[in-house]
């Protein structure tokens, strides 16, 4: 069995961050852009979880992780609302 150390989590987070930034920059579809933001937020949450457990159980790190997750979910909800408003006004999900 492979032991997942902090290096594995950092590599996964870096890969998700790079893929998310590429998706945000390269795509013109609103849904794919929102998915790119979700990947970037997931990368930050993975980093927080990895470093929060690096030296054992840390209650402050857990609270920080939950607060960051809540903020990321609120931002994704705001992006979805903005995408819905854009679709209502322009009748397309493709950006010009």
Rosetta constraint file for C-alpha pairs under 8 A:
AtomPair CA 4 CA 8 HARMONIC 5.92 0.50
AtomPair CA 4 CA 9 HARMONIC 7.52 0.50
AtomPair CA 5 CA 9 HARMONIC 7.02 0.50
AtomPair CA 6 CA 10 HARMONIC 6.21 0.50
AtomPair CA 6 CA 50 HARMONIC 6.05 0.50
AtomPair CA 6 CA 51 HARMONIC 7.59 0.50
AtomPair CA 6 CA 54 HARMONIC 7.14 0.50
AtomPair CA 7 CA 11 HARMONIC 6.08 0.50
AtomPair CA 8 CA 12 HARMONIC 6.16 0.50
AtomPair CA 9 CA 13 HARMONIC 6.03 0.50
AtomPair CA 9 CA 46 HARMONIC 6.84 0.50
AtomPair CA 9 CA 47 HARMONIC 7.01 0.50
AtomPair CA 9 CA 50 HARMONIC 6.29 0.50
AtomPair CA 10 CA 14 HARMONIC 6.06 0.50
AtomPair CA 10 CA 46 HARMONIC 7.86 0.50
AtomPair CA 10 CA 47 HARMONIC 6.40 0.50
AtomPair CA 10 CA 50 HARMONIC 7.53 0.50
AtomPair CA 11 CA 15 HARMONIC 6.13 0.50
AtomPair CA 12 CA 16 HARMONIC 6.19 0.50
AtomPair CA 12 CA 43 HARMONIC 7.68 0.50
AtomPair CA 13 CA 17 HARMONIC 6.05 0.50
AtomPair CA 13 CA 42 HARMONIC 7.78 0.50
AtomPair CA 13 CA 43 HARMONIC 4.46 0.50
AtomPair CA 13 CA 44 HARMONIC 7.07 0.50
AtomPair CA 13 CA 46 HARMONIC 6.08 0.50
AtomPair CA 13 CA 47 HARMONIC 6.30 0.50
AtomPair CA 14 CA 18 HARMONIC 6.12 0.50
AtomPair CA 14 CA 43 HARMONIC 6.95 0.50
AtomPair CA 15 CA 19 HARMONIC 6.10 0.50
AtomPair CA 16 CA 20 HARMONIC 5.88 0.50
AtomPair CA 16 CA 39 HARMONIC 5.85 0.50
AtomPair CA 16 CA 40 HARMONIC 6.53 0.50
AtomPair CA 16 CA 42 HARMONIC 7.56 0.50
AtomPair CA 16 CA 43 HARMONIC 5.61 0.50
AtomPair CA 17 CA 21 HARMONIC 6.12 0.50
AtomPair CA 17 CA 39 HARMONIC 6.54 0.50
AtomPair CA 17 CA 40 HARMONIC 4.96 0.50
AtomPair CA 17 CA 43 HARMONIC 5.57 0.50
AtomPair CA 17 CA 44 HARMONIC 8.00 0.50
AtomPair CA 18 CA 22 HARMONIC 6.13 0.50
AtomPair CA 19 CA 23 HARMONIC 6.10 0.50
AtomPair CA 19 CA 36 HARMONIC 7.48 0.50
AtomPair CA 19 CA 39 HARMONIC 7.51 0.50
AtomPair CA 20 CA 24 HARMONIC 6.20 0.50
AtomPair CA 20 CA 35 HARMONIC 7.66 0.50
AtomPair CA 20 CA 36 HARMONIC 4.23 0.50
AtomPair CA 20 CA 37 HARMONIC 6.28 0.50
AtomPair CA 20 CA 38 HARMONIC 7.58 0.50
AtomPair CA 20 CA 39 HARMONIC 5.03 0.50
AtomPair CA 20 CA 40 HARMONIC 5.25 0.50
AtomPair CA 21 CA 25 HARMONIC 6.18 0.50
AtomPair CA 21 CA 36 HARMONIC 6.50 0.50
AtomPair CA 21 CA 37 HARMONIC 7.71 0.50
AtomPair CA 21 CA 40 HARMONIC 7.00 0.50
AtomPair CA 22 CA 26 HARMONIC 5.81 0.50
AtomPair CA 22 CA 36 HARMONIC 7.75 0.50
AtomPair CA 23 CA 27 HARMONIC 5.76 0.50
AtomPair CA 23 CA 32 HARMONIC 6.93 0.50
AtomPair CA 23 CA 33 HARMONIC 6.30 0.50
AtomPair CA 23 CA 35 HARMONIC 7.89 0.50
AtomPair CA 23 CA 36 HARMONIC 5.13 0.50
AtomPair CA 24 CA 32 HARMONIC 7.47 0.50
AtomPair CA 24 CA 33 HARMONIC 4.85 0.50
AtomPair CA 24 CA 34 HARMONIC 7.77 0.50
AtomPair CA 24 CA 36 HARMONIC 5.24 0.50
AtomPair CA 24 CA 37 HARMONIC 6.92 0.50
AtomPair CA 27 CA 32 HARMONIC 6.66 0.50
AtomPair CA 27 CA 33 HARMONIC 6.48 0.50
AtomPair CA 28 CA 32 HARMONIC 7.69 0.50
AtomPair CA 28 CA 33 HARMONIC 7.28 0.50
AtomPair CA 28 CA 94 HARMONIC 5.70 0.50
AtomPair CA 28 CA 95 HARMONIC 5.16 0.50
AtomPair CA 28 CA 96 HARMONIC 7.46 0.50
AtomPair CA 29 CA 33 HARMONIC 6.30 0.50
AtomPair CA 29 CA 93 HARMONIC 5.85 0.50
AtomPair CA 29 CA 94 HARMONIC 4.69 0.50
AtomPair CA 29 CA 95 HARMONIC 6.16 0.50
AtomPair CA 30 CA 34 HARMONIC 6.22 0.50
AtomPair CA 30 CA 83 HARMONIC 6.42 0.50
AtomPair CA 30 CA 93 HARMONIC 5.55 0.50
AtomPair CA 30 CA 94 HARMONIC 6.31 0.50
AtomPair CA 30 CA 95 HARMONIC 6.89 0.50
AtomPair CA 31 CA 35 HARMONIC 6.23 0.50
AtomPair CA 31 CA 83 HARMONIC 7.78 0.50
AtomPair CA 31 CA 93 HARMONIC 7.42 0.50
AtomPair CA 32 CA 36 HARMONIC 6.16 0.50
AtomPair CA 33 CA 37 HARMONIC 6.38 0.50
AtomPair CA 34 CA 38 HARMONIC 6.25 0.50
AtomPair CA 34 CA 76 HARMONIC 7.17 0.50
AtomPair CA 34 CA 79 HARMONIC 6.63 0.50
AtomPair CA 34 CA 80 HARMONIC 7.32 0.50
AtomPair CA 35 CA 39 HARMONIC 6.32 0.50
AtomPair CA 36 CA 40 HARMONIC 6.38 0.50
AtomPair CA 37 CA 41 HARMONIC 6.18 0.50
AtomPair CA 37 CA 76 HARMONIC 7.57 0.50
AtomPair CA 38 CA 42 HARMONIC 6.04 0.50
AtomPair CA 38 CA 76 HARMONIC 6.96 0.50
AtomPair CA 39 CA 43 HARMONIC 6.16 0.50
AtomPair CA 40 CA 44 HARMONIC 6.49 0.50
AtomPair CA 41 CA 45 HARMONIC 6.32 0.50
AtomPair CA 41 CA 72 HARMONIC 6.16 0.50
AtomPair CA 42 CA 46 HARMONIC 6.14 0.50
AtomPair CA 43 CA 47 HARMONIC 6.28 0.50
AtomPair CA 44 CA 48 HARMONIC 6.27 0.50
AtomPair CA 45 CA 49 HARMONIC 6.15 0.50
AtomPair CA 45 CA 65 HARMONIC 6.72 0.50
AtomPair CA 45 CA 68 HARMONIC 7.14 0.50
AtomPair CA 45 CA 69 HARMONIC 6.75 0.50
AtomPair CA 46 CA 50 HARMONIC 6.07 0.50
AtomPair CA 47 CA 51 HARMONIC 6.14 0.50
AtomPair CA 48 CA 52 HARMONIC 5.73 0.50
AtomPair CA 48 CA 61 HARMONIC 7.57 0.50
AtomPair CA 48 CA 64 HARMONIC 7.99 0.50
AtomPair CA 48 CA 65 HARMONIC 6.15 0.50
AtomPair CA 49 CA 53 HARMONIC 6.28 0.50
AtomPair CA 49 CA 61 HARMONIC 7.76 0.50
AtomPair CA 49 CA 62 HARMONIC 7.75 0.50
AtomPair CA 49 CA 65 HARMONIC 6.63 0.50
AtomPair CA 50 CA 54 HARMONIC 6.17 0.50
AtomPair CA 51 CA 55 HARMONIC 7.85 0.50
AtomPair CA 52 CA 56 HARMONIC 7.73 0.50
AtomPair CA 52 CA 57 HARMONIC 7.43 0.50
AtomPair CA 52 CA 58 HARMONIC 6.33 0.50
AtomPair CA 52 CA 61 HARMONIC 4.93 0.50
AtomPair CA 52 CA 62 HARMONIC 6.89 0.50
AtomPair CA 53 CA 57 HARMONIC 5.76 0.50
AtomPair CA 53 CA 58 HARMONIC 6.80 0.50
AtomPair CA 53 CA 61 HARMONIC 7.90 0.50
AtomPair CA 58 CA 62 HARMONIC 6.41 0.50
AtomPair CA 59 CA 63 HARMONIC 6.29 0.50
AtomPair CA 60 CA 64 HARMONIC 6.14 0.50
AtomPair CA 61 CA 65 HARMONIC 6.06 0.50
AtomPair CA 62 CA 66 HARMONIC 6.27 0.50
AtomPair CA 63 CA 67 HARMONIC 6.17 0.50
AtomPair CA 64 CA 68 HARMONIC 6.06 0.50
AtomPair CA 65 CA 69 HARMONIC 6.11 0.50
AtomPair CA 66 CA 70 HARMONIC 6.18 0.50
AtomPair CA 67 CA 71 HARMONIC 6.25 0.50
AtomPair CA 68 CA 72 HARMONIC 6.12 0.50
AtomPair CA 69 CA 73 HARMONIC 6.15 0.50
AtomPair CA 70 CA 74 HARMONIC 6.23 0.50
AtomPair CA 71 CA 75 HARMONIC 6.20 0.50
AtomPair CA 72 CA 76 HARMONIC 6.20 0.50
AtomPair CA 73 CA 77 HARMONIC 6.14 0.50
AtomPair CA 74 CA 78 HARMONIC 6.23 0.50
AtomPair CA 75 CA 79 HARMONIC 6.24 0.50
AtomPair CA 76 CA 80 HARMONIC 6.21 0.50
AtomPair CA 77 CA 81 HARMONIC 6.25 0.50
AtomPair CA 78 CA 82 HARMONIC 6.17 0.50
AtomPair CA 79 CA 83 HARMONIC 6.08 0.50
AtomPair CA 80 CA 84 HARMONIC 6.15 0.50
AtomPair CA 81 CA 85 HARMONIC 6.24 0.50
AtomPair CA 82 CA 86 HARMONIC 6.11 0.50
AtomPair CA 83 CA 87 HARMONIC 6.15 0.50
AtomPair CA 83 CA 93 HARMONIC 7.54 0.50
AtomPair CA 84 CA 88 HARMONIC 6.19 0.50
AtomPair CA 85 CA 89 HARMONIC 6.25 0.50
AtomPair CA 86 CA 90 HARMONIC 5.94 0.50
AtomPair CA 86 CA 91 HARMONIC 7.66 0.50
AtomPair CA 86 CA 92 HARMONIC 7.78 0.50
AtomPair CA 86 CA 93 HARMONIC 7.41 0.50
AtomPair CA 87 CA 91 HARMONIC 4.85 0.50
AtomPair CA 87 CA 92 HARMONIC 5.28 0.50
AtomPair CA 87 CA 93 HARMONIC 5.73 0.50
